[in-house]
Amino acid sequence: MHEQIVVAGALISHDVLLVAQRARPAELAGLWELPGGKVAPGESDAQALARELHEELEIRVSVGARIGPDVTLPNGMTLRAYRVTLTDGSPQPHDHRALRWVSATELDGLAWVPADRAWVPDLLVALRTPGGR
């Protein structure tokens, strides 16, 4: 059996990052995360992330470099983040309670989903580096 990969997108525009507030499950509701979802059989990480962000947020993106380390979840899944660039659309919160653009100074104080908190140092670097490099 293959491990289940879950991909998340770090959409940075100018000097702010798009974060999404979870609506479910109950233990994660109200916490903030990078939007994304599960990689389906036969999909690459990039294909899955582009599909998930289109389904969840009504946007089209190009998927770039990895951000931060893989995060192992207790249920045997592996969470992986990528830098994404908006190519079409304006984010809409279909599967989330809310969406918010946050600056580098707001990242650490955000009520993150525990798994996504591991990426905060890498997200700070991406937000403070022109072009996210």
N, CA, C and O atoms as a Tinker XYZ file with bonds, in Angstrom:
   532  protein
     1  N      0.844000   -1.194000    0.000000    73     2
     2  CA     0.000000    0.000000    0.000000    64     1     3
     3  C      0.885000    1.251000    0.000000    63     2     4     5
     4  O      1.879000    1.316000    0.723000    81     3
     5  N      0.523000    2.218000   -0.796000    73     3     6
     6  CA     1.278000    3.471000   -0.871000    64     5     7
     7  C      0.853000    4.400000    0.259000    63     6     8     9
     8  O     -0.297000    4.387000    0.700000    81     7
     9  N      1.804000    5.204000    0.716000    73     7    10
    10  CA     1.449000    6.198000    1.717000    64     9    11
    11  C      0.548000    7.254000    1.058000    63    10    12    13
    12  O      0.684000    7.536000   -0.133000    81    11
    13  N     -0.354000    7.821000    1.826000    73    11    14
    14  CA    -1.224000    8.876000    1.307000    64    13    15
    15  C     -0.510000   10.208000    1.448000    63    14    16    17
    16  O     -0.132000   10.613000    2.547000    81    15
    17  N     -0.329000   10.886000    0.316000    73    15    18
    18  CA     0.286000   12.211000    0.320000    64    17    19
    19  C     -0.828000   13.250000    0.310000    63    18    20    21
    20  O     -1.798000   13.134000   -0.439000    81    19
    21  N     -0.675000   14.259000    1.147000    73    19    22
    22  CA    -1.576000   15.399000    1.173000    64    21    23
    23  C     -0.738000   16.621000    0.809000    63    22    24    25
    24  O      0.317000   16.854000    1.399000    81    23
    25  N     -1.209000   17.397000   -0.163000    73    23    26
    26  CA    -0.448000   18.559000   -0.626000    64    25    27
    27  C     -1.142000   19.846000   -0.196000    63    26    28    29
    28  O     -2.368000   19.917000   -0.111000    81    27
    29  N     -0.327000   20.858000    0.070000    73    27    30
    30  CA    -0.837000   22.162000    0.492000    64    29    31
    31  C     -0.139000   23.236000   -0.321000    63    30    32    33
    32  O      1.034000   23.105000   -0.673000    81    31
    33  N     -0.880000   24.314000   -0.618000    73    31    34
    34  CA    -0.334000   25.382000   -1.441000    64    33    35
    35  C     -0.088000   26.661000   -0.663000    63    34    36    37
    36  O     -0.967000   27.160000    0.039000    81    35
    37  N      1.124000   27.183000   -0.800000    73    35    38
    38  CA     1.474000   28.482000   -0.213000    64    37    39
    39  C      1.350000   29.522000   -1.325000    63    38    40    41
    40  O      2.272000   29.721000   -2.116000    81    39
    41  N      0.189000   30.180000   -1.367000    73    39    42
    42  CA    -0.067000   31.211000   -2.370000    64    41    43
    43  C      0.349000   32.553000   -1.783000    63    42    44    45
    44  O     -0.292000   33.090000   -0.879000    81    43
    45  N      1.450000   33.079000   -2.332000    73    43    46
    46  CA     1.988000   34.356000   -1.855000    64    45    47
    47  C      1.783000   35.393000   -2.954000    63    46    48    49
    48  O      2.165000   35.188000   -4.106000    81    47
    49  N      1.174000   36.505000   -2.572000    73    47    50
    50  CA     0.958000   37.599000   -3.504000    64    49    51
    51  C      1.573000   38.851000   -2.886000    63    50    52    53
    52  O      1.156000   39.301000   -1.818000    81    51
    53  N      2.563000   39.403000   -3.569000    73    51    54
    54  CA     3.333000   40.531000   -3.034000    64    53    55
    55  C      3.974000   40.082000   -1.724000    63    54    56    57
    56  O      4.883000   39.252000   -1.752000    81    55
    57  N      3.535000   40.597000   -0.588000    73    55    58
    58  CA     4.157000   40.194000    0.668000    64    57    59
    59  C      3.157000   39.581000    1.640000    63    58    60    61
    60  O      3.341000   39.655000    2.854000    81    59
    61  N      2.091000   38.970000    1.103000    73    59    62
    62  CA     1.105000   38.317000    1.960000    64    61    63
    63  C      0.830000   36.889000    1.475000    63    62    64    65
    64  O      0.985000   36.574000    0.295000    81    63
    65  N      0.417000   36.036000    2.420000    73    63    66
    66  CA     0.151000   34.619000    2.192000    64    65    67
    67  C     -1.329000   34.349000    2.400000    63    66    68    69
    68  O     -1.930000   34.857000    3.347000    81    67
    69  N     -1.925000   33.539000    1.505000    73    67    70
    70  CA    -3.332000   33.148000    1.666000    64    69    71
    71  C     -3.424000   31.971000    2.626000    63    70    72    73
    72  O     -2.786000   30.939000    2.415000    81    71
    73  N     -4.219000   32.125000    3.680000    73    71    74
    74  CA    -4.488000   31.030000    4.609000    64    73    75
    75  C     -5.993000   30.800000    4.649000    63    74    76    77
    76  O     -6.785000   31.706000    4.390000    81    75
    77  N     -6.369000   29.562000    4.981000    73    75    78
    78  CA    -7.780000   29.165000    4.983000    64    77    79
    79  C     -8.158000   28.638000    6.359000    63    78    80    81
    80  O     -7.404000   27.886000    6.977000    81    79
    81  N     -9.339000   29.042000    6.833000    73    79    82
    82  CA    -9.812000   28.618000    8.154000    64    81    83
    83  C    -10.683000   27.376000    7.997000    63    82    84    85
    84  O    -11.667000   27.389000    7.257000    81    83
    85  N    -10.320000   26.317000    8.689000    73    83    86
    86  CA   -11.045000   25.049000    8.585000    64    85    87
    87  C    -12.445000   25.158000    9.160000    63    86    88    89
    88  O    -12.676000   25.829000   10.166000    81    87
    89  N    -13.380000   24.476000    8.494000    73    87    90
    90  CA   -14.746000   24.385000    8.987000    64    89    91
    91  C    -14.974000   23.041000    9.682000    63    90    92    93
    92  O    -15.860000   22.925000   10.529000    81    91
    93  N    -14.177000   22.021000    9.329000    73    91    94
    94  CA   -14.308000   20.675000    9.873000    64    93    95
    95  C    -12.971000   19.964000    9.760000    63    94    96    97
    96  O    -12.104000   20.424000    9.017000    81    95
    97  N    -12.771000   18.865000   10.464000    73    95    98
    98  CA   -13.598000   18.284000   11.515000    64    97    99
    99  C    -13.614000   19.167000   12.766000    63    98   100   101
   100  O    -12.875000   20.147000   12.863000    81    99
   101  N    -14.466000   18.799000   13.710000    73    99   102
   102  CA   -14.689000   19.640000   14.888000    64   101   103
   103  C    -13.399000   20.007000   15.616000    63   102   104   105
   104  O    -13.246000   21.140000   16.072000    81   103
   105  N    -12.457000   19.042000   15.732000    73   103   106
   106  CA   -11.235000   19.322000   16.498000    64   105   107
   107  C    -10.301000   20.300000   15.782000    63   106   108   109
   108  O     -9.395000   20.852000   16.407000    81   107
   109  N    -10.509000   20.523000   14.478000    73   107   110
   110  CA    -9.673000   21.472000   13.732000    64   109   111
   111  C    -10.443000   22.720000   13.283000    63   110   112   113
   112  O     -9.847000   23.664000   12.764000    81   111
   113  N    -11.749000   22.722000   13.480000    73   111   114
   114  CA   -12.573000   23.854000   13.049000    64   113   115
   115  C    -12.095000   25.143000   13.705000    63   114   116   117
   116  O    -11.848000   25.192000   14.910000    81   115
   117  N    -11.970000   26.190000   12.882000    73   115   118
   118  CA   -11.536000   27.492000   13.380000    64   117   119
   119  C    -10.038000   27.707000   13.285000    63   118   120   121
   120  O     -9.570000   28.837000   13.425000    81   119
   121  N     -9.268000   26.636000   13.048000    73   119   122
   122  CA    -7.819000   26.769000   12.910000    64   121   123
   123  C     -7.469000   27.082000   11.462000    63   122   124   125
   124  O     -8.264000   26.832000   10.557000    81   123
   125  N     -6.282000   27.626000   11.247000    73   123   126
   126  CA    -5.851000   28.081000    9.922000    64   125   127
   127  C     -4.860000   27.109000    9.308000    63   126   128   129
   128  O     -4.075000   26.473000   10.011000    81   127
   129  N     -4.907000   27.002000    7.986000    73   127   130
   130  CA    -4.034000   26.085000    7.258000    64   129   131
   131  C     -3.729000   26.636000    5.876000    63   130   132   133
   132  O     -4.336000   27.603000    5.415000    81   131
   133  N     -2.760000   25.982000    5.226000    73   131   134
   134  CA    -2.561000   26.209000    3.806000    64   133   135
   135  C     -3.574000   25.311000    3.100000    63   134   136   137
   136  O     -3.681000   24.133000    3.440000    81   135
   137  N     -4.320000   25.836000    2.124000    73   135   138
   138  CA    -5.318000   25.008000    1.450000    64   137   139
   139  C     -4.673000   23.929000    0.593000    63   138   140   141
   140  O     -3.542000   24.080000    0.130000    81   139
   141  N     -5.400000   22.846000    0.388000    73   139   142
   142  CA    -4.902000   21.744000   -0.428000    64   141   143
   143  C     -5.753000   20.509000   -0.235000    63   142   144   145
   144  O     -6.928000   20.605000    0.119000    81   143
   145  N     -5.157000   19.337000   -0.467000    73   143   146
   146  CA    -5.909000   18.097000   -0.310000    64   145   147
   147  C     -5.089000   16.888000   -0.713000    63   146   148   149
   148  O     -3.886000   16.977000   -0.960000    81   147
   149  N     -5.776000   15.751000   -0.771000    73   147   150
   150  CA    -5.121000   14.467000   -1.019000    64   149   151
   151  C     -4.755000   14.274000   -2.487000    63   150   152   153
   152  O     -5.469000   14.703000   -3.394000    81   151
   153  N     -3.619000   13.616000   -2.686000    73   151   154
   154  CA    -3.179000   13.230000   -4.024000    64   153   155
   155  C     -3.909000   11.938000   -4.382000    63   154   156   157
   156  O     -3.851000   10.962000   -3.635000    81   155
   157  N     -4.596000   11.932000   -5.526000    73   155   158
   158  CA    -5.319000   10.744000   -5.992000    64   157   159
   159  C     -4.362000    9.805000   -6.724000    63   158   160   161
   160  O     -3.330000   10.244000   -7.233000    81   159
   161  N     -4.697000    8.521000   -6.780000    73   159   162
   162  CA    -3.847000    7.567000   -7.511000    64   161   163
   163  C     -3.619000    8.047000   -8.951000    63   162   164   165
   164  O     -4.555000    8.451000   -9.642000    81   163
   165  N     -2.358000    7.993000   -9.383000    73   163   166
   166  CA    -2.025000    8.388000  -10.745000    64   165   167
   167  C     -1.745000    9.870000  -10.926000    63   166   168   169
   168  O     -1.333000   10.295000  -12.005000    81   167
   169  N     -1.964000   10.665000   -9.879000    73   167   170
   170  CA    -1.709000   12.105000   -9.957000    64   169   171
   171  C     -0.328000   12.423000   -9.410000    63   170   172   173
   172  O      0.153000   11.759000   -8.493000    81   171
   173  N      0.307000   13.443000   -9.977000    73   171   174
   174  CA     1.524000   13.982000   -9.367000    64   173   175
   175  C      1.089000   14.937000   -8.259000    63   174   176   177
   176  O     -0.073000   15.337000   -8.191000    81   175
   177  N      2.034000   15.295000   -7.392000    73   175   178
   178  CA     1.728000   16.285000   -6.349000    64   177   179
   179  C      1.202000   17.574000   -6.985000    63   178   180   181
   180  O      0.217000   18.149000   -6.522000    81   179
   181  N      1.870000   18.018000   -8.048000    73   179   182
   182  CA     1.488000   19.278000   -8.696000    64   181   183
   183  C      0.086000   19.197000   -9.301000    63   182   184   185
   184  O     -0.698000   20.137000   -9.172000    81   183
   185  N     -0.231000   18.088000   -9.957000    73   183   186
   186  CA    -1.576000   17.930000  -10.545000    64   185   187
   187  C     -2.636000   17.947000   -9.445000    63   186   188   189
   188  O     -3.671000   18.598000   -9.587000    81   187
   189  N     -2.379000   17.236000   -8.355000    73   187   190
   190  CA    -3.336000   17.172000   -7.251000    64   189   191
   191  C     -3.542000   18.541000   -6.625000    63   190   192   193
   192  O     -4.673000   18.931000   -6.337000    81   191
   193  N     -2.451000   19.272000   -6.411000    73   191   194
   194  CA    -2.561000   20.580000   -5.771000    64   193   195
   195  C     -3.326000   21.556000   -6.659000    63   194   196   197
   196  O     -4.173000   22.304000   -6.169000    81   195
   197  N     -3.039000   21.557000   -7.948000    73   195   198
   198  CA    -3.770000   22.434000   -8.875000    64   197   199
   199  C     -5.258000   22.075000   -8.884000    63   198   200   201
   200  O     -6.108000   22.966000   -8.888000    81   199
   201  N     -5.575000   20.789000   -8.887000    73   199   202
   202  CA    -6.979000   20.343000   -8.886000    64   201   203
   203  C     -7.670000   20.747000   -7.586000    63   202   204   205
   204  O     -8.765000   21.308000   -7.610000    81   203
   205  N     -7.032000   20.463000   -6.461000    73   203   206
   206  CA    -7.640000   20.770000   -5.159000    64   205   207
   207  C     -7.893000   22.265000   -4.990000    63   206   208   209
   208  O     -8.953000   22.662000   -4.506000    81   207
   209  N     -6.935000   23.093000   -5.383000    73   207   210
   210  CA    -7.123000   24.541000   -5.224000    64   209   211
   211  C     -8.204000   25.067000   -6.168000    63   210   212   213
   212  O     -8.893000   26.035000   -5.846000    81   211
   213  N     -8.354000   24.431000   -7.330000    73   211   214
   214  CA    -9.443000   24.827000   -8.227000    64   213   215
   215  C    -10.784000   24.434000   -7.614000    63   214   216   217
   216  O    -11.729000   25.224000   -7.635000    81   215
   217  N    -10.877000   23.212000   -7.067000    73   215   218
   218  CA   -12.129000   22.747000   -6.451000    64   217   219
   219  C    -12.488000   23.559000   -5.207000    63   218   220   221
   220  O    -13.639000   23.960000   -5.032000    81   219
   221  N    -11.497000   23.800000   -4.342000    73   219   222
   222  CA   -11.764000   24.457000   -3.056000    64   221   223
   223  C    -11.897000   25.965000   -3.140000    63   222   224   225
   224  O    -12.686000   26.562000   -2.408000    81   223
   225  N    -11.123000   26.595000   -4.038000    73   223   226
   226  CA   -11.024000   28.057000   -4.036000    64   225   227
   227  C    -11.409000   28.729000   -5.350000    63   226   228   229
   228  O    -11.412000   29.956000   -5.440000    81   227
   229  N    -11.737000   27.924000   -6.384000    73   227   230
   230  CA   -12.070000   28.454000   -7.714000    64   229   231
   231  C    -10.932000   29.246000   -8.334000    63   230   232   233
   232  O    -11.158000   30.257000   -9.000000    81   231
   233  N     -9.698000   28.779000   -8.110000    73   231   234
   234  CA    -8.545000   29.458000   -8.711000    64   233   235
   235  C     -7.735000   28.462000   -9.528000    63   234   236   237
   236  O     -7.814000   27.251000   -9.324000    81   235
   237  N     -6.964000   29.000000  -10.447000    73   235   238
   238  CA    -6.000000   28.189000  -11.190000    64   237   239
   239  C     -4.609000   28.681000  -10.785000    63   238   240   241
   240  O     -4.359000   29.880000  -10.658000    81   239
   241  N     -3.713000   27.709000  -10.586000    73   239   242
   242  CA    -2.363000   28.045000  -10.118000    64   241   243
   243  C     -1.314000   27.275000  -10.908000    63   242   244   245
   244  O     -1.598000   26.239000  -11.508000    81   243
   245  N     -0.104000   27.803000  -10.892000    73   243   246
   246  CA     1.046000   27.016000  -11.320000    64   245   247
   247  C      1.787000   26.642000  -10.046000    63   246   248   249
   248  O      1.935000   27.455000   -9.134000    81   247
   249  N      2.251000   25.393000   -9.998000    73   247   250
   250  CA     2.891000   24.872000   -8.798000    64   249   251
   251  C      4.403000   24.982000   -8.944000    63   250   252   253
   252  O      4.984000   24.559000   -9.943000    81   251
   253  N      5.020000   25.558000   -7.925000    73   251   254
   254  CA     6.467000   25.774000   -7.947000    64   253   255
   255  C      7.206000   24.874000   -6.988000    63   254   256   257
   256  O      6.866000   23.703000   -6.818000    81   255
   257  N      8.225000   25.437000   -6.363000    73   255   258
   258  CA     9.141000   24.688000   -5.498000    64   257   259
   259  C      8.486000   24.272000   -4.183000    63   258   260   261
   260  O      7.512000   24.876000   -3.734000    81   259
   261  N      9.044000   23.230000   -3.581000    73   259   262
   262  CA     8.620000   22.775000   -2.260000    64   261   263
   263  C      8.938000   23.850000   -1.229000    63   262   264   265
   264  O      9.884000   24.622000   -1.381000    81   263
   265  N      8.127000   23.881000   -0.181000    73   263   266
   266  CA     8.384000   24.768000    0.956000    64   265   267
   267  C      8.424000   23.884000    2.195000    63   266   268   269
   268  O      7.476000   23.154000    2.483000    81   267
   269  N      9.525000   23.957000    2.917000    73   267   270
   270  CA     9.619000   23.238000    4.176000    64   269   271
   271  C      9.724000   21.729000    4.031000    63   270   272   273
   272  O      9.763000   21.192000    2.924000    81   271
   273  N      9.770000   21.058000    5.180000    73   271   274
   274  CA     9.919000   19.608000    5.207000    64   273   275
   275  C      8.579000   18.892000    5.050000    63   274   276   277
   276  O      7.517000   19.492000    5.213000    81   275
   277  N      8.649000   17.590000    4.729000    73   275   278
   278  CA     7.456000   16.758000    4.815000    64   277   279
   279  C      7.033000   16.710000    6.278000    63   278   280   281
   280  O      7.876000   16.723000    7.175000    81   279
   281  N      5.719000   16.654000    6.516000    73   279   282
   282  CA     5.191000   16.539000    7.871000    64   281   283
   283  C      4.433000   15.213000    7.937000    63   282   284   285
   284  O      3.492000   14.993000    7.174000    81   283
   285  N      4.844000   14.337000    8.846000    73   283   286
   286  CA     4.180000   13.049000    9.006000    64   285   287
   287  C      3.000000   13.235000    9.950000    63   286   288   289
   288  O      3.149000   13.741000   11.062000    81   287
   289  N      1.822000   12.816000    9.485000    73   287   290
   290  CA     0.608000   12.935000   10.291000    64   289   291
   291  C      0.375000   11.622000   11.042000    63   290   292   293
   292  O      0.833000   10.571000   10.595000    81   291
   293  N     -0.328000   11.667000   12.172000    73   291   294
   294  CA    -0.522000   10.466000   12.994000    64   293   295
   295  C     -1.275000    9.344000   12.258000    63   294   296   297
   296  O     -1.117000    8.171000   12.596000    81   295
   297  N     -2.076000    9.694000   11.274000    73   295   298
   298  CA    -2.883000    8.689000   10.569000    64   297   299
   299  C     -2.137000    8.041000    9.406000    63   298   300   301
   300  O     -2.751000    7.394000    8.557000    81   299
   301  N     -0.818000    8.211000    9.364000    73   299   302
   302  CA    -0.036000    7.580000    8.306000    64   301   303
   303  C      0.074000    8.396000    7.032000    63   302   304   305
   304  O      0.696000    7.954000    6.066000    81   303
   305  N     -0.516000    9.571000    7.015000    73   303   306
   306  CA    -0.411000   10.432000    5.837000    64   305   307
   307  C      0.830000   11.310000    5.937000    63   306   308   309
   308  O      1.351000   11.553000    7.025000    81   307
   309  N      1.294000   11.781000    4.780000    73   307   310
   310  CA     2.428000   12.701000    4.727000    64   309   311
   311  C      1.961000   13.995000    4.086000    63   310   312   313
   312  O      1.377000   13.988000    3.003000    81   311
   313  N      2.221000   15.099000    4.760000    73   311   314
   314  CA     1.802000   16.420000    4.307000    64   313   315
   315  C      3.001000   17.125000    3.684000    63   314   316   317
   316  O      4.098000   17.119000    4.241000    81   315
   317  N      2.775000   17.733000    2.519000    73   315   318
   318  CA     3.845000   18.356000    1.734000    64   317   319
   319  C      3.347000   19.705000    1.209000    63   318   320   321
   320  O      2.233000   19.798000    0.694000    81   319
   321  N      4.166000   20.744000    1.337000    73   319   322
   322  CA     3.752000   22.085000    0.888000    64   321   323
   323  C      4.570000   22.534000   -0.318000    63   322   324   325
   324  O      5.749000   22.207000   -0.450000    81   323
   325  N      3.912000   23.294000   -1.197000    73   323   326
   326  CA     4.534000   23.855000   -2.387000    64   325   327
   327  C      4.169000   25.319000   -2.513000    63   326   328   329
   328  O      3.093000   25.745000   -2.095000    81   327
   329  N      5.072000   26.077000   -3.092000    73   327   330
   330  CA     4.799000   27.463000   -3.470000    64   329   331
   331  C      3.890000   27.415000   -4.698000    63   330   332   333
   332  O      4.173000   26.665000   -5.632000    81   331
   333  N      2.823000   28.185000   -4.722000    73   331   334
   334  CA     1.954000   28.262000   -5.895000    64   333   335
   335  C      1.793000   29.710000   -6.323000    63   334   336   337
   336  O      1.863000   30.627000   -5.506000    81   335
   337  N      1.575000   29.898000   -7.620000    73   335   338
   338  CA     1.374000   31.230000   -8.176000    64   337   339
   339  C      0.000000   31.263000   -8.829000    63   338   340   341
   340  O     -0.342000   30.390000   -9.626000    81   339
   341  N     -0.777000   32.273000   -8.484000    73   339   342
   342  CA    -2.112000   32.437000   -9.050000    64   341   343
   343  C     -2.013000   32.762000  -10.535000    63   342   344   345
   344  O     -1.306000   33.690000  -10.926000    81   343
   345  N     -2.730000   31.990000  -11.367000    73   343   346
   346  CA    -2.751000   32.272000  -12.801000    64   345   347
   347  C     -4.129000   32.739000  -13.271000    63   346   348   349
   348  O     -4.242000   33.400000  -14.303000    81   347
   349  N     -5.192000   32.391000  -12.503000    73   347   350
   350  CA    -6.533000   32.821000  -12.886000    64   349   351
   351  C     -7.487000   32.687000  -11.704000    63   350   352   353
   352  O     -7.397000   31.743000  -10.919000    81   351
   353  N     -8.403000   33.650000  -11.591000    73   351   354
   354  CA    -9.440000   33.578000  -10.574000    64   353   355
   355  C     -9.126000   34.402000   -9.342000    63   354   356   357
   356  O     -8.044000   34.970000   -9.197000    81   355
   357  N    -10.120000   34.447000   -8.454000    73   355   358
   358  CA   -10.001000   35.137000   -7.177000    64   357   359
   359  C    -10.476000   34.157000   -6.107000    63   358   360   361
   360  O    -11.604000   33.671000   -6.191000    81   359
   361  N     -9.650000   33.852000   -5.101000    73   359   362
   362  CA    -9.992000   32.803000   -4.137000    64   361   363
   363  C    -11.355000   32.996000   -3.458000    63   362   364   365
   364  O    -11.680000   34.075000   -2.963000    81   363
   365  N    -12.139000   31.908000   -3.452000    73   363   366
   366  CA   -13.455000   31.875000   -2.814000    64   365   367
   367  C    -13.467000   30.737000   -1.792000    63   366   368   369
   368  O    -12.990000   29.646000   -2.104000    81   367
   369  N    -13.997000   30.953000   -0.576000    73   367   370
   370  CA   -13.949000   29.926000    0.467000    64   369   371
   371  C    -15.086000   28.895000    0.382000    63   370   372   373
   372  O    -16.043000   28.980000    1.151000    81   371
   373  N    -14.997000   27.928000   -0.536000    73   371   374
   374  CA   -16.052000   26.920000   -0.657000    64   373   375
   375  C    -16.010000   25.867000    0.442000    63   374   376   377
   376  O    -17.045000   25.531000    1.017000    81   375
   377  N    -14.821000   25.344000    0.739000    73   375   378
   378  CA   -14.685000   24.280000    1.740000    64   377   379
   379  C    -14.178000   24.801000    3.072000    63   378   380   381
   380  O    -13.958000   24.020000    3.998000    81   379
   381  N    -13.992000   26.100000    3.182000    73   379   382
   382  CA   -13.447000   26.683000    4.398000    64   381   383
   383  C    -14.403000   27.715000    4.974000    63   382   384   385
   384  O    -15.268000   28.250000    4.280000    81   383
   385  N    -14.225000   27.979000    6.260000    73   383   386
   386  CA   -15.030000   28.978000    6.946000    64   385   387
   387  C    -14.697000   30.382000    6.445000    63   386   388   389
   388  O    -15.578000   31.227000    6.288000    81   387
   389  N    -13.404000   30.612000    6.196000    73   387   390
   390  CA   -12.949000   31.937000    5.776000    64   389   391
   391  C    -11.585000   31.822000    5.112000    63   390   392   393
   392  O    -10.874000   30.831000    5.279000    81   391
   393  N    -11.238000   32.855000    4.357000    73   391   394
   394  CA    -9.900000   32.995000    3.780000    64   393   395
   395  C     -9.339000   34.309000    4.276000    63   394   396   397
   396  O    -10.087000   35.247000    4.553000    81   395
   397  N     -8.017000   34.380000    4.388000    73   395   398
   398  CA    -7.393000   35.604000    4.888000    64   397   399
   399  C     -5.996000   35.724000    4.295000    63   398   400   401
   400  O     -5.292000   34.726000    4.141000    81   399
   401  N     -5.608000   36.926000    3.971000    73   399   402
   402  CA    -4.232000   37.209000    3.539000    64   401   403
   403  C     -3.476000   37.687000    4.761000    63   402   404   405
   404  O     -3.902000   38.633000    5.423000    81   403
   405  N     -2.350000   37.041000    5.070000    73   403   406
   406  CA    -1.579000   37.416000    6.255000    64   405   407
   407  C     -0.151000   37.795000    5.877000    63   406   408   409
   408  O      0.415000   37.273000    4.916000    81   407
   409  N      0.413000   38.708000    6.646000    73   407   410
   410  CA     1.791000   39.146000    6.426000    64   409   411
   411  C      2.736000   38.308000    7.285000    63   410   412   413
   412  O      2.299000   37.534000    8.137000    81   411
   413  N      4.020000   38.472000    7.051000    73   411   414
   414  CA     5.036000   37.746000    7.820000    64   413   415
   415  C      4.887000   38.000000    9.323000    63   414   416   417
   416  O      5.095000   37.092000   10.128000    81   415
   417  N      4.531000   39.217000    9.698000    73   415   418
   418  CA     4.432000   39.536000   11.125000    64   417   419
   419  C      3.239000   38.848000   11.794000    63   418   420   421
   420  O      3.213000   38.717000   13.018000    81   419
   421  N      2.257000   38.409000   11.012000    73   419   422
   422  CA     1.070000   37.757000   11.581000    64   421   423
   423  C      1.191000   36.233000   11.666000    63   422   424   425
   424  O      0.414000   35.588000   12.370000    81   423
   425  N      2.161000   35.656000   10.952000    73   423   426
   426  CA     2.243000   34.194000   10.829000    64   425   427
   427  C      2.343000   33.468000   12.156000    63   426   428   429
   428  O      1.588000   32.530000   12.410000    81   427
   429  N      3.268000   33.892000   13.003000    73   427   430
   430  CA     3.522000   33.153000   14.225000    64   429   431
   431  C      2.344000   33.200000   15.194000    63   430   432   433
   432  O      2.134000   32.253000   15.953000    81   431
   433  N      1.583000   34.274000   15.180000    73   431   434
   434  CA     0.460000   34.418000   16.097000    64   433   435
   435  C     -0.828000   33.770000   15.615000    63   434   436   437
   436  O     -1.825000   33.769000   16.336000    81   435
   437  N     -0.821000   33.225000   14.414000    73   435   438
   438  CA    -2.020000   32.603000   13.846000    64   437   439
   439  C     -2.314000   31.277000   14.541000    63   438   440   441
   440  O     -1.389000   30.549000   14.901000    81   439
   441  N     -3.582000   30.959000   14.732000    73   439   442
   442  CA    -3.977000   29.674000   15.316000    64   441   443
   443  C     -3.933000   28.615000   14.215000    63   442   444   445
   444  O     -4.951000   28.314000   13.591000    81   443
   445  N     -2.750000   28.056000   13.987000    73   443   446
   446  CA    -2.518000   27.093000   12.903000    64   445   447
   447  C     -3.033000   25.701000   13.245000    63   446   448   449
   448  O     -3.048000   25.308000   14.412000    81   447
   449  N     -3.451000   24.960000   12.230000    73   447   450
   450  CA    -3.609000   23.516000   12.361000    64   449   451
   451  C     -2.216000   23.023000   12.783000    63   450   452   453
   452  O     -1.221000   23.454000   12.200000    81   451
   453  N     -2.121000   22.138000   13.773000    73   451   454
   454  CA    -0.792000   21.754000   14.285000    64   453   455
   455  C      0.207000   21.310000   13.211000    63   454   456   457
   456  O      1.372000   21.701000   13.282000    81   455
   457  N     -0.191000   20.531000   12.249000    73   455   458
   458  CA     0.735000   20.028000   11.226000    64   457   459
   459  C      1.329000   21.168000   10.395000    63   458   460   461
   460  O      2.511000   21.127000   10.053000    81   459
   461  N      0.533000   22.176000   10.069000    73   459   462
   462  CA     0.998000   23.270000    9.212000    64   461   463
   463  C      1.962000   24.217000    9.938000    63   462   464   465
   464  O      2.735000   24.927000    9.295000    81   463
   465  N      1.918000   24.227000   11.280000    73   463   466
   466  CA     2.793000   25.111000   12.046000    64   465   467
   467  C      4.263000   24.817000   11.759000    63   466   468   469
   468  O      5.102000   25.709000   11.884000    81   467
   469  N      4.588000   23.584000   11.377000    73   467   470
   470  CA     5.973000   23.201000   11.075000    64   469   471
   471  C      6.561000   24.047000    9.946000    63   470   472   473
   472  O      7.780000   24.203000    9.864000    81   471
   473  N      5.714000   24.589000    9.082000    73   471   474
   474  CA     6.193000   25.344000    7.928000    64   473   475
   475  C      6.372000   26.840000    8.199000    63   474   476   477
   476  O      6.880000   27.555000    7.335000    81   475
   477  N      5.975000   27.326000    9.361000    73   475   478
   478  CA     6.032000   28.761000    9.629000    64   477   479
   479  C      7.418000   29.356000    9.359000    63   478   480   481
   480  O      7.493000   30.399000    8.709000    81   479
   481  N      8.525000   28.747000    9.824000    73   479   482
   482  CA     9.837000   29.347000    9.533000    64   481   483
   483  C     10.115000   29.457000    8.028000    63   482   484   485
   484  O     10.667000   30.457000    7.569000    81   483
   485  N      9.732000   28.432000    7.267000    73   483   486
   486  CA     9.960000   28.447000    5.819000    64   485   487
   487  C      9.043000   29.450000    5.121000    63   486   488   489
   488  O      9.441000   30.082000    4.142000    81   487
   489  N      7.828000   29.593000    5.620000    73   487   490
   490  CA     6.895000   30.574000    5.051000    64   489   491
   491  C      7.392000   31.996000    5.318000    63   490   492   493
   492  O      7.245000   32.877000    4.471000    81   491
   493  N      7.980000   32.215000    6.496000    73   491   494
   494  CA     8.552000   33.538000    6.808000    64   493   495
   495  C      9.644000   33.886000    5.805000    63   494   496   497
   496  O      9.698000   35.011000    5.308000    81   495
   497  N     10.512000   32.927000    5.508000    73   495   498
   498  CA    11.580000   33.158000    4.531000    64   497   499
   499  C     10.967000   33.467000    3.164000    63   498   500   501
   500  O     11.395000   34.404000    2.489000    81   499
   501  N      9.975000   32.689000    2.758000    73   499   502
   502  CA     9.345000   32.898000    1.448000    64   501   503
   503  C      8.694000   34.272000    1.356000    63   502   504   505
   504  O      8.771000   34.925000    0.315000    81   503
   505  N      8.057000   34.716000    2.431000    73   503   506
   506  CA     7.395000   36.027000    2.434000    64   505   507
   507  C      8.395000   37.180000    2.415000    63   506   508   509
   508  O      8.098000   38.257000    1.897000    81   507
   509  N      9.562000   36.954000    2.971000    73   507   510
   510  CA    10.548000   38.039000    3.082000    64   509   511
   511  C     11.555000   38.061000    1.948000    63   510   512   513
   512  O     12.402000   38.951000    1.884000    81   511
   513  N     11.467000   37.077000    1.045000    73   511   514
   514  CA    12.422000   36.983000   -0.053000    64   513   515
   515  C     11.747000   37.338000   -1.350000    63   514   516   517
   516  O     10.744000   36.710000   -1.690000    81   515
   517  N     12.235000   38.310000   -2.098000    73   515   518
   518  CA    11.623000   38.660000   -3.375000    64   517   519
   519  C     11.548000   37.430000   -4.286000    63   518   520   521
   520  O     12.533000   36.717000   -4.479000    81   519
   521  N     10.369000   37.206000   -4.832000    73   519   522
   522  CA    10.177000   36.058000   -5.701000    64   521   523
   523  C     10.077000   34.752000   -4.943000    63   522   524   525
   524  O      9.970000   33.690000   -5.557000    81   523
   525  N     10.109000   34.808000   -3.624000    73   523   526
   526  CA     9.944000   33.617000   -2.799000    64   525   527
   527  C     11.110000   32.653000   -2.846000    63   526   528   529
   528  O     10.951000   31.494000   -2.464000    81   527
   529  N     12.248000   33.076000   -3.288000    73   527   530
   530  CA    13.402000   32.164000   -3.404000    64   529   531
   531  C     14.295000   32.282000   -2.192000    63   530   532
   532  O     15.314000   31.596000   -2.107000    81   531
